[in-house]
Amino acid sequence: MNAPRRRTVILLTTVVLTATIAACSSSGGLGQVPSRAPTPAPSVDQGEPDLTAAPSATPAASASPSGSPAATPAPAATTIVRAYFYLGGERGSDGLVPLLREAPETRAVATAAMNALLAGPTAGESAQQVITSAVPAGSRLLGLTVENGIATVNLSSEFESGGGSMSVFVRLGQVVFTLTQFPTVDAVLFEIEGRPVTVFSSEGIVLDGPIGRDGYADLLPLIFVDRPAYGAALGNPARITGSANTFEASFMITLLDGTGARILEVPAMATCGTGCRGTFDVTLPYSVSAAGWGTLRVWEASARDGSPQNVREYPVWLTPAE
């Protein structure tokens, strides 16, 4: 994977991590959407539910496939969680990406999310884009508790094995982002085989307290979309949230239909930019005649000629307005 140059300096030196840190039931609309309060009640707050396409509606090799998924029977009661993997691309566009995972209905939603992360990306996902995981094969979840906003995750020794400094940094970030998807989890403490970790792996990564997302901001693309997740259904109007570090905090949002035709293109702003990462939360209505796959693209206009740069895009399921 091609990490941005700004990370290289960080990762070639001692990394000190401080304690600051996804439906259609037919071709015409949203179908199975997880409820905000599934039964039984989850052990942590799940926050706003992700909108999901039908189980058979998986993105094709193209980021804007033209086919429509066939309607499928409603699945048994399930829980939708996110797992964060790494989406490759050019410098400034590569980085962590949320993918949706469906698990049997459970109270232990944080445990379900961690098990989904440890299972890794599917073969199909890996084939569509450069979606990878830095989590070593064979890593197992031995325990997970959440108290006072801190998730303490106990992992097997395999999680600490192999890889260079970048691989180690990415796997830690994947866990932190996966667990902090829940509003009641602010930061993460790591244990290996029940032993609290203060220095992680032979790379000497210092973990001297709970660590949240801010500690892994260098693993994000310059324009990071957290909602919708990769391959999720896009409501109509579409709510798009995330963070960005762009010139004067400005960037563009483009939505393409299954043929690649542009549905909309609008400017957007983050709360901070030009050297700092700000957040954004944009709601956009759009028009499509039928549900189907499309592409969400975020990008920054080059100051030199206006051409797209720092482009991140992935498939989303488009839905007509109700």
C-alpha positions as CSV (number, residue, x, y, z in Angstrom):
1,M,0.0,0.0,0.0
2,N,1.2,3.5,-0.8
3,A,1.1,5.5,2.4
4,P,1.2,9.3,2.1
5,R,4.6,10.9,2.4
6,R,3.6,12.7,5.6
7,R,3.2,9.3,7.4
8,T,6.6,8.0,6.3
9,V,8.5,10.4,8.6
10,I,6.3,9.6,11.5
11,L,6.5,5.8,11.0
12,L,10.3,5.8,10.5
13,T,10.8,7.3,13.9
14,T,9.5,6.2,17.3
15,V,5.8,6.6,17.1
16,V,4.4,7.9,20.4
17,L,0.7,7.5,20.5
18,T,-0.9,9.8,23.2
19,A,-4.2,9.4,24.9
20,T,-6.3,11.8,22.9
21,I,-7.5,9.8,20.3
22,A,-23.7,0.3,5.4
23,A,-31.6,-2.3,0.7
24,C,-33.7,-2.9,-1.4
25,S,-36.6,-5.3,-1.0
26,S,-37.4,-4.6,-4.7
27,S,-35.9,-2.4,-7.4
28,G,-37.5,0.7,-6.0
29,G,-36.4,1.7,-2.5
30,L,-34.8,0.9,0.8
31,G,-35.7,-2.3,2.5
32,Q,-34.1,-4.0,5.5
33,V,-32.6,-1.3,7.7
34,P,-31.4,-2.2,11.2
35,S,-33.4,-0.5,13.9
36,R,-31.8,2.0,16.3
37,A,-32.6,-0.2,19.2
38,P,-32.6,-3.9,18.2
39,T,-34.0,-6.6,20.5
40,P,-32.3,-7.5,22.7
41,A,-30.8,-4.2,23.5
42,P,-27.1,-3.8,22.5
43,S,-24.4,-3.6,25.1
44,V,-23.2,-0.3,23.6
45,D,-25.0,2.5,21.8
46,Q,-25.0,1.7,18.0
47,G,-25.7,5.2,17.0
48,E,-27.3,6.0,13.6
49,P,-28.1,2.8,11.7
50,D,-26.4,2.2,8.3
51,L,-28.6,1.7,5.3
52,T,-27.9,-1.6,3.5
53,A,-28.6,-3.1,0.1
54,A,-30.2,-6.5,-0.1
55,P,-27.8,-9.4,0.7
56,S,-27.4,-10.2,-3.0
57,A,-26.7,-6.6,-4.0
58,T,-22.9,-6.7,-3.9
59,P,-20.9,-4.2,-5.9
60,A,-19.4,-5.6,-9.1
61,A,-15.8,-5.2,-10.1
62,S,-16.5,-1.8,-11.5
63,A,-17.1,1.0,-9.0
64,S,-20.2,1.9,-10.9
65,P,-21.8,-1.4,-12.0
66,S,-24.8,-1.2,-14.3
67,G,-26.7,-4.4,-13.2
68,S,-29.5,-4.4,-10.6
69,P,-29.5,-7.0,-7.9
70,A,-32.4,-9.4,-7.7
71,A,-34.8,-9.1,-4.9
72,T,-34.2,-11.6,-2.1
73,P,-36.2,-12.8,0.9
74,A,-35.8,-10.7,4.0
75,P,-33.0,-12.2,6.1
76,A,-33.4,-13.5,9.6
77,A,-32.8,-11.0,12.4
78,T,-29.3,-9.5,12.0
79,T,-27.1,-6.8,13.4
80,I,-25.2,-4.5,11.0
81,V,-21.8,-3.4,12.1
82,R,-18.8,-1.8,10.5
83,A,-15.2,-3.0,10.2
84,Y,-12.5,-0.7,9.0
85,F,-10.1,-1.9,6.3
86,Y,-7.6,-0.1,4.0
87,L,-8.5,1.1,0.6
88,G,-5.5,1.6,-1.7
89,G,-5.0,4.4,-4.2
90,E,-2.8,7.3,-5.0
91,R,-1.1,9.3,-2.3
92,G,-3.7,11.4,-0.5
93,S,-6.6,9.1,-1.6
94,D,-5.6,5.9,0.2
95,G,-6.5,5.1,3.7
96,L,-9.0,3.5,6.1
97,V,-12.5,2.8,4.8
98,P,-15.6,1.4,6.6
99,L,-17.2,-1.7,5.2
100,L,-20.5,-3.2,6.5
101,R,-20.8,-6.6,8.0
102,E,-24.0,-8.6,8.9
103,A,-24.0,-10.7,12.0
104,P,-26.7,-12.7,13.8
105,E,-28.6,-10.4,16.1
106,T,-26.7,-9.9,19.3
107,R,-26.3,-7.6,22.3
108,A,-22.5,-7.9,21.9
109,V,-22.3,-5.5,18.9
110,A,-18.8,-4.4,19.6
111,T,-17.6,-8.0,19.8
112,A,-19.4,-8.7,16.5
113,A,-17.6,-5.8,14.9
114,M,-14.2,-7.0,16.1
115,N,-14.8,-10.5,14.9
116,A,-15.8,-9.0,11.5
117,L,-12.5,-7.1,11.4
118,L,-10.4,-10.1,12.4
119,A,-12.1,-12.2,9.6
120,G,-10.7,-9.7,7.0
121,P,-12.0,-8.5,3.7
122,T,-13.9,-10.9,1.5
123,A,-12.3,-12.2,-1.7
124,G,-14.8,-10.2,-3.7
125,E,-13.9,-7.0,-1.9
126,S,-10.2,-7.6,-2.4
127,A,-10.8,-8.1,-6.2
128,Q,-12.9,-5.0,-6.7
129,Q,-10.5,-2.5,-5.2
130,V,-7.3,-2.7,-3.3
131,I,-9.0,-3.4,-0.1
132,T,-6.6,-5.0,2.4
133,S,-6.2,-5.6,6.1
134,A,-3.0,-5.3,8.2
135,V,-4.4,-7.6,10.9
136,P,-2.3,-10.8,10.9
137,A,-4.1,-14.0,9.9
138,G,-5.0,-16.1,12.9
139,S,-5.5,-13.1,15.3
140,R,-8.3,-13.9,17.8
141,L,-10.4,-11.9,20.1
142,L,-10.0,-13.1,23.6
143,G,-12.1,-10.5,25.4
144,L,-13.7,-7.1,25.2
145,T,-15.1,-4.8,27.8
146,V,-16.4,-1.3,27.6
147,E,-16.5,1.0,30.7
148,N,-16.7,4.8,31.0
149,G,-16.1,5.3,27.2
150,I,-13.0,3.1,27.1
151,A,-13.0,-0.3,25.3
152,T,-10.4,-2.7,26.5
153,V,-9.7,-5.3,23.8
154,N,-7.8,-8.5,24.5
155,L,-6.2,-10.1,21.4
156,S,-4.2,-13.2,20.9
157,S,-0.4,-13.0,20.3
158,E,-0.8,-13.4,16.6
159,F,-2.1,-9.8,16.4
160,E,1.3,-8.5,17.5
161,S,3.3,-10.6,15.1
162,G,4.9,-9.7,11.8
163,G,4.9,-6.7,9.6
164,G,6.9,-3.4,9.6
165,S,6.0,-0.2,11.3
166,M,3.4,0.8,8.8
167,S,1.6,-2.6,9.1
168,V,1.6,-2.3,12.9
169,F,0.3,1.2,12.8
170,V,-2.5,0.3,10.4
171,R,-3.7,-2.7,12.4
172,L,-3.9,-0.7,15.5
173,G,-5.8,2.0,13.7
174,Q,-8.2,-0.5,12.2
175,V,-9.1,-1.7,15.7
176,V,-9.5,1.8,17.1
177,F,-11.8,2.9,14.3
178,T,-13.8,-0.3,14.4
179,L,-14.5,0.1,18.1
180,T,-15.0,3.8,18.1
181,Q,-17.8,3.5,15.6
182,F,-20.0,3.3,18.7
183,P,-20.9,6.6,20.3
184,T,-20.3,5.3,23.7
185,V,-16.7,4.3,22.9
186,D,-14.2,7.1,22.8
187,A,-10.9,5.3,23.0
188,V,-9.2,1.9,23.2
189,L,-6.8,0.1,25.5
190,F,-5.0,-2.9,24.1
191,E,-4.1,-6.2,25.8
192,I,-2.2,-9.2,24.3
193,E,-3.0,-12.6,25.9
194,G,-4.5,-10.7,28.9
195,R,-1.4,-8.5,29.4
196,P,-1.8,-4.7,29.2
197,V,0.3,-3.3,26.4
198,T,2.5,-0.3,26.9
199,V,5.0,-1.0,24.0
200,F,3.4,-2.8,21.1
201,S,5.4,-5.3,18.9
202,S,9.1,-5.3,18.1
203,E,8.5,-2.0,16.3
204,G,8.3,-0.3,19.7
205,I,4.9,1.5,19.3
206,V,4.2,3.2,22.6
207,L,0.7,2.7,23.9
208,D,0.8,4.5,27.2
209,G,-3.0,5.0,27.7
210,P,-6.4,4.9,26.0
211,I,-6.1,6.0,22.4
212,G,-8.9,7.3,20.1
213,R,-9.3,8.2,16.4
214,D,-7.2,11.4,16.5
215,G,-4.1,9.2,17.1
216,Y,-4.6,7.5,13.7
217,A,-5.6,10.5,11.6
218,D,-2.6,9.9,9.4
219,L,-4.2,6.7,8.2
220,L,-7.1,8.6,6.6
221,P,-7.3,9.9,3.0
222,L,-7.3,13.7,2.8
223,I,-11.1,13.5,2.3
224,F,-12.5,10.8,4.4
225,V,-16.1,9.7,4.0
226,D,-17.3,7.8,7.1
227,R,-21.0,7.7,6.1
228,P,-22.1,6.1,3.8
229,A,-19.8,3.1,4.2
230,Y,-18.3,1.4,1.1
231,G,-21.2,-0.4,-0.7
232,A,-23.9,1.0,1.6
233,A,-27.3,2.2,0.5
234,L,-27.4,6.0,0.1
235,G,-30.6,7.5,1.4
236,N,-32.4,10.2,-0.5
237,P,-31.7,12.9,0.4
238,A,-28.2,11.6,0.9
239,R,-26.3,12.3,4.2
240,I,-22.6,12.4,3.8
241,T,-20.3,12.8,6.8
242,G,-16.6,12.6,7.4
243,S,-13.5,14.7,7.8
244,A,-11.1,16.5,5.5
245,N,-7.8,18.3,5.4
246,T,-7.9,20.3,2.1
247,F,-6.9,23.8,1.0
248,E,-9.1,26.3,2.7
249,A,-11.3,23.4,3.9
250,S,-13.1,23.1,0.5
251,F,-13.7,20.0,-1.6
252,M,-16.2,18.7,-4.1
253,I,-18.9,15.9,-3.9
254,T,-19.9,14.1,-7.1
255,L,-22.6,11.5,-7.5
256,L,-22.6,9.2,-10.6
257,D,-25.3,6.8,-11.7
258,G,-24.7,3.2,-12.9
259,T,-23.7,4.4,-16.4
260,G,-21.2,6.9,-15.1
261,A,-23.4,9.9,-15.8
262,R,-23.2,12.7,-13.3
263,I,-26.2,13.1,-11.1
264,L,-24.9,16.0,-9.1
265,E,-21.8,17.8,-8.3
266,V,-21.6,20.4,-5.5
267,P,-18.9,22.1,-3.4
268,A,-18.6,21.3,0.3
269,M,-16.7,22.7,3.2
270,A,-15.1,21.1,6.3
271,T,-14.8,22.9,9.6
272,C,-11.1,23.3,9.2
273,G,-8.5,22.9,6.4
274,T,-5.1,23.9,5.1
275,G,-3.1,21.9,7.6
276,C,-5.8,20.9,10.0
277,R,-8.5,18.2,9.7
278,G,-12.1,19.4,10.0
279,T,-15.4,17.6,9.9
280,F,-18.3,17.8,7.4
281,D,-21.9,16.8,7.5
282,V,-23.8,17.4,4.2
283,T,-27.3,16.4,3.2
284,L,-28.0,16.4,-0.6
285,P,-31.2,15.4,-2.5
286,Y,-30.7,13.7,-5.8
287,S,-32.8,12.3,-8.6
288,V,-32.8,8.7,-10.0
289,S,-35.6,6.9,-11.7
290,A,-34.9,3.5,-10.1
291,A,-32.7,2.0,-7.4
292,G,-29.3,0.8,-8.6
293,W,-25.6,1.0,-8.1
294,G,-23.8,4.3,-8.5
295,T,-20.6,6.0,-7.4
296,L,-19.9,8.5,-4.6
297,R,-16.8,10.6,-5.4
298,V,-15.2,13.2,-3.2
299,W,-12.2,15.2,-4.5
300,E,-10.3,18.4,-4.3
301,A,-9.8,20.8,-7.2
302,S,-6.1,21.5,-8.0
303,A,-5.1,25.0,-7.3
304,R,-3.0,25.0,-10.5
305,D,-5.6,23.9,-13.1
306,G,-8.8,22.8,-11.2
307,S,-8.3,19.2,-12.1
308,P,-9.4,16.5,-9.6
309,Q,-6.9,15.5,-7.0
310,N,-7.0,13.5,-3.8
311,V,-9.9,11.6,-5.2
312,R,-11.7,8.9,-3.2
313,E,-14.6,7.0,-4.7
314,Y,-16.6,3.8,-4.1
315,P,-19.9,2.2,-4.9
316,V,-23.1,3.1,-3.2
317,W,-26.7,1.9,-3.7
318,L,-28.8,4.8,-5.1
319,T,-32.5,5.1,-4.2
320,P,-35.3,7.2,-5.6
321,A,-36.7,9.9,-3.4
322,E,-39.8,8.8,-1.5
